[in-house]
Amino acid sequence: MGRNWADLPPELLGLCSQDLCPNDLSAFRAVCHTWRSAAVEESSDVPWLMLADKKGERCQEFFCLPCQRIHKKLLPEVKERTCFSSQGWVLTIGRDGELHMLKNPMLRHSHIIKLPNLEKLPDVQFVLTDNPTTSVDYRVMVIYNGRNKGQLGLWKPGDKEWTEVISRDYHFDAIFYKGCFYALDGIGNIWRCNAYGPTPFKAKRVFTLPHELISQKQIYLVQSTTGSLLVVSRHGIFEPQGTFQFHVFEIDLKTKS
């Protein structure tokens, strides 16, 4: 007598779903109500990597690190647009400067927030303070090319336009860390901005990286899984052979070390 797969114990189904990648977990949930109820919640901290558009390809391709496979999704909201991500949201930028934030574009009904246009496209980064689906008091920071290259701009719900942050120009990376925005400029200074403070928003220099750390390298600000602020140095980005090495440093903003 054949076994009804829907009658498998929920504990066993939960164990089977634990190590599935997001794509396979979605298929697992679609089998039946029992499997959907028993499946674990998606909690992977490993993102999918969005691959560059292919001419004539209607679907967007993603590389899944856990399963080492390429998955295709029909996502017209991101096609032929520049995309960044933060807090599980995707910022899409059209050729005309239109900005939209999408909550999990993999879902059939993606939540979309329209942002004010920028006269010139963002340069490198887009950062959220909180997830807009769980907090109404969130802020958005972008690095964009305005009057000068690499300016910082802030936006909050209800604003009609972006507010410029008073700081040094030519920032090329930013992060939201322990209640404040931190931005890294082209000469190794780290600037802090209180996104919930009074306007005009002003950034304060709080750290300077050693010159040898930034010379001919690309630098990123990253928060570790334990809550530390890290500086990642990418070597070889300006060399013909491309990236060949990464160095990771932990910095302490209190001791300046």
N, C-alpha and C positions, 0 to 999 in steps of 0.2 A: 504494500500500500504506500502510495506516494506521500511525502511529507509536505504539509502546508508551510511554506517559508515564512508566512506571516505569524506563525505560532512559535517561532523561535523565542527563547527567553530574552527579555529586555536586557538583562545583564550581559548576555553573550553578544547581542547586537551592539550594545554600547562599546564593548571591547573591540569589536570588529571595526567600528567607525573611528577609533581613536587615532590611528596612524594614516588616515586618508588625507590626500591633498584637497584643497577647497573644491576643485572640479569634481573629483570622485565623491567627496562628501555630499555635494549637491545631488549627484545621481543616486547616491545611497538613500537620501531623504525622499527622493521621488518615487521609490519603489512602492510604498504603501504607507498608510497612516501609522501602523505599528512601528515600522522602521524609522519613520520621521520622528516619532515621539521618543524612541530609544537612542537616536543618534546624539553624539556629543555636540555641544555648541562649537561653532568655528572659533578657534582661539589662537591660530598660528600667528606668530610674530614675524614669520618669514614672508615677505611680499612677493607677489608675482612681478616679473620684469616685463614691462610693455615694450615690444619690439617696434622698430621703425616701420612706417607704412610701406606697403608694397604696391607699386603702380598696378591698377586694375583689380586689386584684392578688396572685396567688400568687407571682409571680416578683419578684426584686429587680432594680432597674434601676441600671446603672452608665454613667457618661459616660466615654468613652475620649478622652483629650486628643490622642493621636497621630493617630487616624483621625476624630475629631470626630463620633463616632456614639454612640448609646445602645444598650447591649447588655443583654439580659435573661437572668438565671440563676435557676434554681430552687434557693433556698438557705433551707430551713426553719430552719437554725441561727441565722440572723440576723433573721428576720422578727419584727416587733414587739419588737425589742430595741434598746437603745442600743449603738452600736458605736464603738470607737476602734481605732487601728492603730499598730504599732511593729515594726520589724525584720521586716516581711513577715507579721506575725501580727495577728489581729483579736481584740480583747477584746469579748465580748458581755455585756450586763447585762440580765437579765430584770426584770420588774416586782417580783418577790419578792426582788431583790438577789442572785440567783445569778450568779456570774461564771465564764465559760469563755474560754479562749484557743484560737483556731483557727488552724492553719497552712494558709494558702492555701485558703479555703473554696470556691474555684473547682473544686478537684479533687474527684473522686468520693469518694475516701476521705481526708477531711480529718483531720489529727491534732488531737485535742482534749485540752486540759489543764484540769482542774477546779481553780478557785481558791477559797479560803475566802470565804464570803459577807461582805458589809458590811452593817451595820445601816442605813446610809444610803448612797444611791447615790453613786458617784464624781462629782466636780463637773466637771472639765474634762479631765484628762490621764491617760494610761497610757503608761509607758515601760519598755522592756526593755533590759538591758545587752547581751545576746547573743541569738542565735537558738537557741532550745531544741533544735532538731534537730541542731545542731552543737556545742553546749556543754551540759554537765550542771550547770555552776557558774554559772548565770545568776540574775539578780535582777529583780524586778518592782517598779516604783514607781507608786503612784496618788495623785492628789489627790482627797480625799474629804471629805464633810461628816460629821465625827464629833462630838465634844464641841463643837468650834468649826468654822467654815466654812473650807474650803480647807486642811485638814491634809494632811500627807505620811504615806504608809504604805508599808512595805517588806515583801516576801514573797520567800522562796526555797524551792526544792523541799524538801519534808519538813515545812515549817511548817504548824501547824494553824490559825493565825490571822495577821492582819496585825500588824506591829510598827510602832508610831508613831515617827516621827522628831521629835526635839526641835528645834523651830524656830519662827519667827514663823508665825502663822496667816494664812489667806487668801492662799494661793498660787494662781496661776491659769495657770501654764505651767511645764513641766519638760522637761529634755533629758538624755540620757546623753552626756557629752562627755569624751574623753580619760581614761577610767577612773573618772569620778565622775558622780554625779547633780548637776545644777544646777537650781534652782527659782527662779522669779521671784515675789515677793510683790506685794501691791497698792500699795505705796508706792515701788516701783522698786528694791528690794534684790534682789541675786542671791545665793542661798545654795548652798553646796557641801556634799555629803554623800558620804562614802566608803561605798559600799554593801557593801564587803568588810571594813570595819573592825569593831571590837568593839562589842557592845551595852552600854548603850543607844545607838542611833544619834543623833548630834548633827550638826546642820547649822551651818556657819560662814558668816557674811556675808563675801563676797569682792569685791563691787562694788555701787555705787549709781548708778543712772541719773539724769541731770539731770531736774529736776521738769518742765521744759517738754516733755520727751520722752514722759512718761506721762500728762500732764493730758488728760482726756477722750479717751483713745485706748486701743485694745486693743494689747497688746504680746506678741510671741512670741519665743521663743529658737529659733534655727535654726543648724544646722551647714552651711556651704557645701560645695560639691564639692571645694574645695581644703583643707578642714579648719579654716577659720576659724570663730569663734563670732560669729554675727550676731544683732542685735536688729532685728526687723521691727515697725514702728509702723503700725498700721492706722487711718486717719482716717475719721471719719464713721459709725462703727458705732452711735453713740448719736444720730445725726441722722435726721430723717424720710426724707431721700433715700438713706440708707444709705452704704455704703463708697464713697468717691470717690478715695482716694489711699493709697499705701503709701510709707513711707520705710524704707530699709535702712541700718543702721549696723554697722560692724565694731568689736568691742571687744577689748582686750588685757587679760586678767586679771592679767598680770604687772606691767604698767606702770600699771594702773588707768586706762587711757585708751580 
